[in-house]
């Protein structure tokens, strides 16, 4: 995935979730530091990060289609 594709994926997220991911993953801030920057609390930051990553995981899974070598459910 290139930077343009990553930026498009981030664009799917609401603004606050985009901010959290940028601060946490791009700039490497802790949850405490991110909370201070955003005027929030560390638990809220961690929740927003979790929710944002779930959205991105689902979007990537949909784009990729069924996994190869996946075991079918009986």
Secondary structure as UniProt FT lines:
FT   HELIX           3..10
FT   TURN            11..12
FT   HELIX           15..21
FT   HELIX           22..26
FT   HELIX           31..38
FT   HELIX           42..64
FT   TURN            68..69
//
